Amino acid sequence: MAVERMKSSDNIGDLAHELGVTRRCLYKWLTKHDHLEPGEAGPRPNSHESAYRKQVHQLKRLLAEKTMEVDFFKGALQKIEARRQKHGDSGETASTSRSEK
């Protein structure tokens, strides 16, 4: 409930004071809340489940980064292949093509 109020609050400091907690505490709650799936109950603080959730979140982020890298390199490879086809390059080195002629 505090996190929902935080999202719509104009002054987090005032909200923290009203609730009797620190701003830092509110932001920690926000971070934990953002890592939960919709409708999922939050784990107890410092539990093994909490550590596993952090690890899963980190692994999802790393997987997304690697997926973007792969997509980038696939696109670059397609451009190189298209350029070679356009210029009629076979991809062979110059010495190989000369020795075959």
BELBEL-V690872 format. One line per field, one symbol per residue. psi: psi as a letter, one per 40 degrees, with the letter a starting at -180 (. if undefined). A space follows every 50 residues. Layout:
psi->???
//
This chain:
psi->dddddddeidhdddddddefiiddddddddddddeiihehiiiiieiddd ddddddddddddddddddddddddddddddddddddeeheeiiddddddd .
//
